[in-house]
């Protein structure tokens, strides 16, 4: 062991000039994964401690853009209770009021895939793709288990395992699942609304005899099935209210009547991905990235137009009252990217060529639509000072679209500006189903986008004013007819706001965010946002029992003003415009307790505990009530050996 320590120490001293730029920004060559890990091996060998500091992870993009930054597993219990897709995204989205249902962000985000894509994106939030994979560097086997038991028989599981055979090989896997019973029209135990599984295998390899070569690889797979309910039957026309003398209200939850009984959406996707690079020297590296991706989407139902199904479906063909739907679409993509990259002390660069071969197959139309796309692009990241960075990125789809973006990062101001021209999705251009058919020739959607944030920090306070701006031309949307359409004039979104954190005392803290949204332009009515969105948290945090436990407890608040939110069409998994149902303004309050003992974290939350005090319920999406008051619990347990 002593010989090993002396050898590593000598190696580090002799190579310090080449490797001592830290694990931030430009410490990539040779490529600091090995050198930094050996540095930690020395420290850990002396201390003989396995824990969070002997386990770290990074992402593929950090290798690709020569910005090799490592993160360590989360060891504090703060906000462990925020486990839903809505909460993870800062309450800036909408779903169907249950875990594992179709998700949509409220704010406009231009597509970073400027070429063709499938168009089925309702479950993107739950897919762990190649860009999301964490590549671990561990001294000992690492396991992290996250389990949530939500009220209303809703649950989530997330298990990650990784180990290093040596500094030359790492392997791991991740398994995620979502199971949520119906919160509306519930029949009995086991009556699930959503069932989803997501798993991936990943790792890196650096051959001992070829130290200049590195490969990252992963296999991903997701499968989601959702019992679609179509929303709550309008109480004004619900025959059950007349028969039973029941109150005409939307807030019956498990006793509510819904439009659909047997409909099911299905989304299966996944693929194989590899990233490999070879270091010629510090200034020049070559790399290749290859991906095969497949997505299968289905919608099935057996309906009866004599009942509430008629509010969703229309008679087709022979005008049958009873009929069935068996829509199916597949999408395949084979992508290869070849590039050169490198870095110096003050900047890093990447230049690439990418080809994408795409296939889109609709069961009713028959045959396949195929495209071959070619891209040119690159990225330049400039280190102006140790805390100020400027990054410029661009892609050009030959004959089809473009994307340019600039990022400015500093300790006092952040800004991101982009201009994007992206092609319409396959779904918006070409679709045939039992309930609809269209062939379109839409123009590229174009946008100019800006996000800026000022950082004002003083002792005990952080204030960050922000601005979000989008100007969108040729905006693609689904209209009140549930069909894709294109705006005839511009849409301008201006959303100022702020984040504000204030330490009321050493143990009490107030955190908040506020957004004020305006939409203007000739087609302003085609993009819907609530005028105001606000989040607040009053929390108490303390270390107790002689430092053995950390406690984080308090109240979360979310406010959303009234507006005509987009409704949801399960047949094509798309949110669409509607003017019939106005979501009322609401305040949702959650009480929470998070604590940590060593590597064990636990939370308990009373979600929407103010139900019945401020209102009987709330809506994120028309005709789908948000989850009623529940008691949720969860654990996160980490193992380092």
N, C-alpha and C positions, 0 to 999 in steps of 0.2 A: 504493500500500500504506500509506504514511504517513497519507494522508487517512482510509483505512479504520480504522486503529488509533486515530486521534484521535477519529473519530466514535463508535466503540464505547466508548472511554474516557469521552467526554462523556455518552453514553447511560447507562452504568453509574453514573456519579456522580450524575446527575440522578434516576435511579430507585432509588438504593440504599435509600431508606427503605421502598419498597414490596417490594423483592425480596431484601433482605439477610438473610433468616432461614435461609440455608444450604440444602443439598439434603437435609435430613431433615425428616420429620414434617409440617410445616405450610407448606412453601414451594411450594405447588401452583399458586396462582392465576397466570394470565396466560401460560401455566402453566409454571412455571419451566424446563421443557424448553428453551424458546427462550432465556430470559435466562441460564441457567446455561451453555448451550452457547456463547453469545456471549462469556461471560466466559472460557471455555476457549479460544475462538478467538483472543482477544487474546493470551493466554499462549502458545499454540501458534504463532501467527504470528510472535511475537518469537523463540521458540526454534527454530521450523522443525523440529519433531520429530514424527514419527508413531509411535505405539506404544500400549501399554496405557492410558496416561493420556489419549489422544485418542479412546478408544473406551469406551463404557459402555452399559449396558442396564438396563431396568426391566420391570415387569409391569403388565398391565392393572389389577389390583387396586389398585396404588398410585395410579393416576389416579382410580379409582372412589371410593376412600376418602380422597382428598386426603392421601396419605402418600407423596409422590413421592421415593423413595429410589433412587439409582442404584448399580449394582454395576459393577465392572470385570472384564475377563477374567482368569481364573486365571493367574498368572505364576510360581507355585512348583510344584515337582514332588511335594510331599508327598502320599502316598497315591494317586498316579496308578495304582498297580497294582490298586486296588479297583474293578474294572470290571463285575463281575457284579451282577445284580439283588439277590442275597442280600447281597453286601458293601455295596452302595450303601445298603441299609436296615439296616446295623449288625448283620447276622447274626440278625435278628429275624423271619425268615420261612421259608417252605418252598417248594420247587418240585420238579420231577421229576428233579433231578440233572443238568440240562443247560441251556445258554443258550436262551432263547426258549420255555421251557415254562411251564405254568400256575403262577402265583405267588399265594401267600396269606400275609398278615401274621399273625404268631402272636398279637399282642395285639388286643383288641377295639377297633374304631374305629366309632363310630356313623356312619350314613350322613348326609352333609350334604345329600343330596337327600331331603327328607322326603316327597316324593310318589312316584308310581310310577316305576320304572326297569326296564330290561330284565331284570336279574338275571344276565346273562352278564358276569362281571367278572374272569375268570381272566387276561385279558391287558390289564387296565387299566394295569398297571405299565409297559407298553411303548408306550402311546398318548400322543403329545404333543398334548394338547388345548388349547383357547383359554387356559385358566388357566396353562398351562406355557410359552406363547410368550414369548420374550425380544424386547422391542422395543428396537432399538439406536439410539444417537445417535453417529454416527461422523463424524470429520473426513475420513477417507480410507476407501476400500473395505477391509472387514475380512473375513478368511477364517480359519476355524479347522477343522483336519482332525484327527479322532481315529480311529485305526485300531488294532484289536487282533487279533493272531494267537494264538489260544489253542491249547494242545495238544489233540489229538484232533480236529483240523480244525474248530475252533470260531472264529468270527470276528464282529467288530462293526465297523461304520463309522458315523461321525457327522460330517457336514460342514455347517458353517454359513457363510453368506455374507450380508453386509449392506452397504449403502452409503446415504449421504445425497446426494440430488440438491442439497439445500440444507437450511436449517433448517426448511423447509416440507414436505419429503417424504423419507421413508425407505422403502426396499424391501429385502426379503431373502428367503432361503429356507433350509430345513434339510432334510437327507436323512439318514435313519438306516436301517441294515439289520442284521439278525442272520441268520447262517447257521451251523448247527451240525449236524455229522454225528452219527449215532447213537453213543452211548457203550455201548449194550447191543445185542446181536444185530446187529452190524455186518457187512455183506456185502462192499461194495467202495467205492472212492472215488466220491463223489457220492450215497451213501446217506444223505440228510439226514433228521434228525428234525424240525428246525424251520427255517422260512424266513419271515422277516418283513421288511417294508419299511414305512417311515414317513416321510412328507414333508409339509411345510407351506410355504405362502407367506404372508408377513406384511408389514406396514408401517404407517406412520402418515402422515396428510396434514393440514396446516394451511394452508388457502388464504391466500395473501398478502393478498388483499383482504378476508378475513374472519378476522382474527387471533383473535377470541374463540371460534372453532370448532376442534375437534380430532376426528379420527376415527382409530381403530385398527381394523385389519381383518386377517383371516387365513382361509386355506383349509387344512384338515387332511385327511389321508387315511392310514389304516393298513390293511395286509393281512397276516394271519398264517395260515400253514398248518403244521400239526404232524402228523407221523406218530405216531399214538397206539399205544403198545406194551402198555398194560394192566398193566405191571409184570413182574417176573421170575417165571417159573414156579417154584413151590416145589420146591427140590431134592429134597425127600422123595418127590415124585411125578413127578419129571422122568425120563422113560424113557431119556434119553440117559445118565444116570448108571449105569443097569443095563447098557446095551449096551456102553459103553466102559470100564466100571470107573472112571469119573471120580469125583473127590471131590465129595461133596454139599455145595456151598457156594453162597452167593449172589454171591460176589465173583469171577465169571468175566469180568465186564465185556463186552468185544466178543464173547466166546464164549458168553455167557449165552443161555438160551432164554427168550423172552417169550411172553405170552399172545396178543397180537394181531399180525397180519402186515400187513393191508391197511387198517386204520382210519385215518381222517384227520379232524381238527378244522380248522375254518376260521372265522376271525373277520375281517370287513372292516367298518371303521367310519370315519366322518369327517363333515365338514360345512363350513359357511360361517358366519363369525361377524363381527359388527361392533359396536364400541363408539364412541359419539359423544357429545360434550358441548359445551355452549355456555355461556360465562361471561356471566351478566348483570351480576354484580359479584363481589367477593370472598366475600360472605356467601351468595350465591345462584347456583347453577349448575343447569342442567337436563341430563339425560343420557338416553340410550336404549341398550339392549343387545339385540341380536337374534341368534338362533342357529338354524340348521337342522342337525340331526344325524341320521345314519342308521347303523344297525348291521345287518349280515347275518351270521347264525351258521349253520353247517352241520356235520353229522356224517354221514359216509358209511363204509360197510364192506360187504364181501361175506364172509359167514362160513360156517363149517362146524362144526356142533355135534358132529361126531365127534371133534374134536380139542380143543385147549386153549381154543378160543373158547367152549366150553360153561361155562367158569369165569367168563365175563363176561356172556354172553347166555343167554336162555332161549327155548325154542320158543314161537312165538305163532301165532295164526290157524290155519292148516292144519297146524301142528306140523311144518313143514318142517325137515329137517336142514340143508339149504343155503338160505340166504335172503340178502337184502340190506337195508341200512339207508340211507335217504336222508332224514334229518331236516333241516328248514330252518325258521328263524324270522327274521323281520325286525322291527325296531323303528325308529320314526320319531318325531322330536320337533321341534316348532316352538315356540320360546320367545321372548317379548318382555318386556323389563323397562323401565319408565319411572320416572324418579325425579328428585328434587331433592337437591342436596347443597351443601355450603359449608364454610367454615372461618373461624376467627378466630385470634388469636394463641395461644389456649389450648385450643381444641377444634375438632374437625371432626365433621360429621354427614352421614348419608345416609338418605333415606326413599324407599321404592319400592313400586311395584305390579308384579307379574309374572304373566303368563299362560303356560301350557304346554299345547299341544295334542299329544296322544300317540296313537300307533297301534301296536298289537302284533298281528302276524299269524303264526300257526302253520300250516305247510303242511298238516298232516293235519287239523286242526280246520277249516280253511277260514274265510274271512271275516276280519274285523278287529275287535279290541277297541279302542275309542277312549275317551279321557278328555280333559276340559278342566279344568285346574286353575288356581286363582287364589290368589295369595299377596300378603300385605302384610308389610312388614318394614322394618328400619332398623338403623343402626349409629351409635354415638356414641363418639368417642375423645377422652379428656380428658388434657391435658398438665398433670400435677400439679406436677412440677419438670422441669428439663431432662433428667433421667434416669429419671423415674418416669411411667409412662403407664397409664391405665385404659381399657379398651375393652369396650363392651357391645354385643352384636348379638342380633337376634331375627328370626324369620320365623314367620308363621302361614299354614298352608295352610287356606283357608276350608273348614270342615267335614271336615278330614282329618288334621291333625297340626300340630306346632310344633317350634321349635328356639330355645333361648335359650343364650347363652354369654357368659361374662365372662373377660376377660384382664387380668392385672396383670403389668406388666413393670417391672423396676428393675435397678439394678446389684448388688443383693444378694439378690433373690428374684423368681422367676417363678412364676405360677400360672395355670391355665386350668380353669374349671369350666363344665359344660354340662348341660342337660337336654333330651332329644330324644325325640320321638314320631314315628316314621316308618312309612309304609305298607309293606306287603309288596311285593316285586317281582312283576312279571308272571310270571316263570318259576316262582316258588314258588306262585303262585295258580292258574295255568292252563298245562297242558302236555299235549301228545300227541305221542308218538313211536312208532317201531316197537317199542321195548322198554318203554314205560311210558305211563301216562295218569293225570292227576289234576286235580281241580277242588277248590280249597280256599277257605275263608272265614276266613283268619287275622286276628287282631287286630293293631293297630299294635304294633310292637316299641318298647319304651320303655326309656330308660337315663338314669342319672345318672352323670356322669363327672368325674373330677378328676385333674389332673396338676400336681404342684408340685415345684419345684427350688430349693434354697438354693445360693447362690454364695459360696464361701469361697476367696478368692484371697490368696496371700502371694507373696513373691518366690521364684520357682522352683517354686511348687506351686499346683495348683488342685484343690479338693475340692468336689464338688457332690452332696450327698445328694438323693435324689428319691423320690417316691411316686406310684404310679399306682393309681387306684381306679375301679372300674366296678360299678354295680348295675344288672342287666339284668332286665327283666320281659318276658314274652311272647317270649323269645328264639327266633329263627327259625334252624333248623339242618337239615342233611340227616343222617338217622339211619342206622342200620346196614342198613336196607332200601333205602338210597340215594334215599329220597323225602323231600320237605320235611316238617318237623314243627315244632311249637311247644311250648316248654317250659311246664309247668303251674305252676311256681313260680320264685322269683327265683334268679339267679346273681350271686354277689359275687366280684369279682376284686380282690385286694390284692397289689400288686407293689412292695415297696420295693427300692431299689438305690442305686447311686452311680456317678459318673464321677470318676476320679482321675488326674491328670497330675502328674508329678514330674520335674524336671530333675536327673538324676544328676550332670551336669557341664555345662559350656557346650555340649557337642556330643552328649551322650547324654540320651535322654528315655524315661521309662516312661509309657505311657498305658493306662488300663484302664477297664472298665465291668463292673458286676455287677448282676444282677437275681435276686431271690428271689420266686417266684410261689406264691400260694395261691389256691385256688378253693373257695368255700363256698356255702351256700344249698341249698334243697331240690332244685335241678336242677344241682348242681355237676358231676355226671358228664357233663354235656352239653357242657362246654367244657374242652378239653384243653390244658394247658401243661406244659412241663418244669418241675420244681421250681427248677432253677437254669440261668441263662444267664450266660456270662462271655466277655469279650473282653480281650485284652491285646496290647500292642505295645511291643517294645524297639527303639528306633531310634537311629541315628547320623546326624547332619546336619552338613554342613560346606560351606564355600565354598572352592574350590580353584582353582589355576591363575590366581592374581592376580585373583580375583573373576569369572572367566569361566565357571565351572561350579559348580552347586549339586548336591550329592550327598545323597540320603536313602535309607538302607538299613537293614535290620534283619529282624525276625521278627514275624509276626502269629500270634496264638493265638486259637482259639475253642473254648469248651467248652459242651456241651449235655448235660444229664442225661437219663437214660432215661425214656421215657413212651410211652403209646399215642397216637401222632400220628394225625391225620386221614388217611385214605386218599383216593384220587382216582378219581372216576368220569368218564371222558372223554366219555361220551355226552351229559351235560348240563354238562360243564366245572365240576363242583362237588366240593369236598372234603367228605368225610362221615365220621361216627364209625365206629370199628371197635375190636374187642377181641381180635383174633386175632394181631396182629403188634406186638411191642413194640420200638420203636427203642432200641437200646443207647446208653448214654452214650458220648460220643466226644470226642476232642480233635483238632482239625485245625490244622496248623501250616503256614505259608507263609513262605518266604524271599523277600525282594524287594530290588530295587535300582532306585531312581528317580533320574534326573538331568536337569539342564537346562543347555543351552548356548544363550545368547541366547533366541530364541523357539522353540527346538526342545526338546521334552521326550521322554524315552524311559524305558521300564521293562522289566524282565525279572523274572519271578517263577517260583519253583519251588513250585507249588501242591500242597498236601497232601503235602509231602515226607516226612512221617513215616509214610506208608503202609508197612505191613509192619514198622514198629517198634513202634507202639502197638496197631495192629489192621490187618486186611486191607482195611478200608474202613469206611464209615459210611452212615447213612440219614438223610435229611431227611424223606422220605415213605415209608411202608411199601411194600416191594417195588421201590423205585427207589433204587439206590445212588448216592451222591454221586460226583462226578467223581474218578477215580483220580489218582495223581501225574502232573502235567503240567508242561511248560515253556511259559510264556506270555510274549508280548512285545507291546508296544504303543508307539505314538507319538502325540504331540499337537504339531501344528505350527501356529503362528499367523502370519498375514501382515497387515500394517497398511497396505499400499499396493498 
